[in-house]
Amino acid sequence: MENLGIVFALLGAALAALLAGCGSAIGVGMGGQAAAGVITEDPSKFGKVLILQLLPGTQGIYGLLIAFITLSQIGVLGGSAVISTAKGLLYLAACLPMAIVGYTSAIRQAKASVASIAVVAKRPEQFGKSMIFPAMVETYAILALLISILSIMGINGLAV
Amino acid sequence: MAVLPMQRITICALKKDRKKILEQLQRRGVIEIDMNLTEDNIFRKNDVSAAITVLNKNIATAKEALQILDSYVPIKKSMLGALNGRLEITPEEYDKFSLKHTSVENTTNKICMLVKQISEQKAEILKLKATWEMLYAWTTLDIPMNFSGTKYTSGFIGTLPNIWDLDSIYALLAEQMPINVDIISASREQTCIFVLCVKEKAQIVSEKLRAAGFSYASSTIDKAPAKQREDLENQIKQAENNITKAISKIETLVAQREDIRFFVDYETIRAEKYNVINQLSQSKNTFIMTGYIPEKEKSIIETELSSNFELALEFEQPKENEDVPVKLENNGFSAPLEGIVESYSLPGKSEIDPTTVMSLFYYMLFGLMLSDAVYGAVITLGCAFGLFFYRNKLENSMRNTLKMFFFCGISTVFWGVMFGSYLGDIVDVVSSTYFGKVLTIPPFWFFPVKEPMRMLVFAMLIGIIHLFSGLGMKLYQLFKQKDYKAIIYDVVFWYVLIFGCILKLLSMKMFADILGLKFILPSLIGNIAGIIAVVAAVGIITTNGRESKNPFKRFLKGLYALYGITGYLSDVLSYSRLLALGLATGVIASVINKMASMTSSLSIIGVVLFIIILLLGHTLNIGINLLGAYVHTNRLQYVEFFGKFYSGGSRKFNPFSVKTKYYKFKEE
């Protein structure tokens, strides 16, 4: 049972990559459907709708980032992978903001993206503004990322 | 540096000079026509919309012809083709085109007609093939299909439903002998037969056959089916020939593609001109036009026009209530970002052009988010390549985009060096994988991955500076509007409040611990700052509701305004994306490096794989993070920075000019 620490820590890393990745996959997929619809009408808007489609993709990257930092901190990517159960649980907890907020915000952001793609379809000159609406949602993914990073970086120095 | 001041220009000239004056103005492209004159008995508008319709029809036909040419003889596109702008022509070449005009117009019509012919022939082939296939069942019949009999006999050519054999047909007509029955062909659906009987029995035979479901093969052609099929084959061949001929005709017309393109531009220019003529006020011998012109273009236009023509020019300041269009002008460093400002909104009345101040922050924030020296160098060199080798060909919009990313790239290199990121940690990975020794290029400042808290504090500091600059812009704007009260109430109080709060926080031990600061302000300063902040807060509460008369309402409104401080808090936190995106670039880059280094056990193949993975991975990473940096820099500018002082709302200056697609006039 002493070895459970690494299990929990890896579970956390996996969840961050997994949930945030799922959210982004769903989100980018939704964006892609809407964007493809626009392209059938006007192929020249490809560049603009592509950007809007990709906006919900960042959560997956943040998830990957958290997973990677965790893996390197707990020594899975080389080094000794021995950590206490308490620390393992701490890593798991630290990964959760990114995992859960990443999943939810990617899907919500995708909904904003789809709406913005509709804006670009009708009024391409409003691209600059329409890009901001999905970017607003991303703020919360960034805040979650921040807390996850700071926690993971901090856990290493704790004496538990 | 600013919004260009506009003036209203009014030109009154002789009608005989109309064409030349308009063409000259169009090529200059500095006047936006805005007629605000009312018609009277002498000056009237002249309706030329019929001519515009013709021009638009010509443009549409020519565009269709170009599309047809492109589909039959595609143009090869090169990767860097987008950098080649429109071709240049001289005004003389433009004028000469009028000689070719009719012939090119005919060519465009001809191309469209040829395509119509091709589709007609294709439809014809389909029709012929259907008949040809229908006749297949009758090929062995050696008499014409419309045969109805001889002098003494009657013939029946037609079909019976389902399969019949000779015996059953003879049995059906047994009482009407003598009779001859031939089965031409039989299939599951129908049996094709030829029945011959003596003329007197024709009536009865016909009735019997009908009762069995017989139907005549309706054909009026005086030829045997086999012969008829042969004819059809010839006709199909003929039609196919026609199609090939038409296609080769189209292909020979490809030589005129450039002429047709020119034609599109030529007609577009004319249509624009006629649109202006439509708006002019004209008397019998003179015309008047009026519009907006940037003040600095005034003298050029004045000398140019008055030296060549007899006319009267008048300039005046636009009136207060006029909807004056906006044109921005900035130096080469900031001008590329005018597009970013424009896509938010152009500065409204009494607002200043934020481009210059924004450009400083824009490049810096972009660099901080991407923050990798090699990525930055790739972007910078790529843009520099385009800017240098295509310097005479680039269109302005493309040039500005390249310039913008050029400066963003330089900033990225700078921050990459500061934070020690070169393709992530490529130097460490290569040195430890292939040379067995870990080498690291030390950062000029610090590694954000190792000290995220420090980076976060730095990001927020940048945020505070950015926000304060926004407030500063508001101060400047209010100063220009001479609204001195608002400067104190809406700007200075906020400055004091936020500055006081920051000082107070910096004097608290807990806060310094969180941020990992090495210093702490003495508590005396903190207390004084706290008191000043409270005073400023009281000031905001008492003044920010000043438009309401009711003191209670005013107090509530002031209180609500003070609640806006949470807005500042979230604005500052929003800059933590600088940390997040910066880390994202670095960490993904090191993930790619790590994956690539896993191939090291494969010796030579390993090195090749290593390079391939690096190339693919880092290209992808540049793409993703370029997008992220672009979007989030825009967001920080639009939401956090513009939110403090800028609302925009003007319309863009849209001058009467040459708006062509393929050619442009050589600048003198």
Chai-1 contact restraints between the chains, C-beta under 6 A:
chainA,res_idxA,chainB,res_idxB,connection_type,confidence,min_distance_angstrom,max_distance_angstrom,comment,restraint_id
A,L54,B,L627,contact,1.0,0.0,6.0,A-B,restraint_1
A,T58,B,G628,contact,1.0,0.0,6.0,A-B,restraint_2
A,I61,B,A584,contact,1.0,0.0,6.0,A-B,restraint_3
A,L65,B,A584,contact,1.0,0.0,6.0,A-B,restraint_4
A,L65,B,V587,contact,1.0,0.0,6.0,A-B,restraint_5
A,F68,B,V587,contact,1.0,0.0,6.0,A-B,restraint_6
A,F68,B,V591,contact,1.0,0.0,6.0,A-B,restraint_7
A,G128,B,S343,contact,1.0,0.0,6.0,A-B,restraint_8
A,G128,B,Y344,contact,1.0,0.0,6.0,A-B,restraint_9
A,I132,B,R635,contact,1.0,0.0,6.0,A-B,restraint_10
A,I132,B,Y638,contact,1.0,0.0,6.0,A-B,restraint_11
A,A135,B,V631,contact,1.0,0.0,6.0,A-B,restraint_12
A,A135,B,R635,contact,1.0,0.0,6.0,A-B,restraint_13
A,I142,B,R577,contact,1.0,0.0,6.0,A-B,restraint_14
A,I142,B,A580,contact,1.0,0.0,6.0,A-B,restraint_15
A,L145,B,A580,contact,1.0,0.0,6.0,A-B,restraint_16
A,L146,B,S576,contact,1.0,0.0,6.0,A-B,restraint_17
A,I149,B,P452,contact,1.0,0.0,6.0,A-B,restraint_18
A,M153,B,P452,contact,1.0,0.0,6.0,A-B,restraint_19
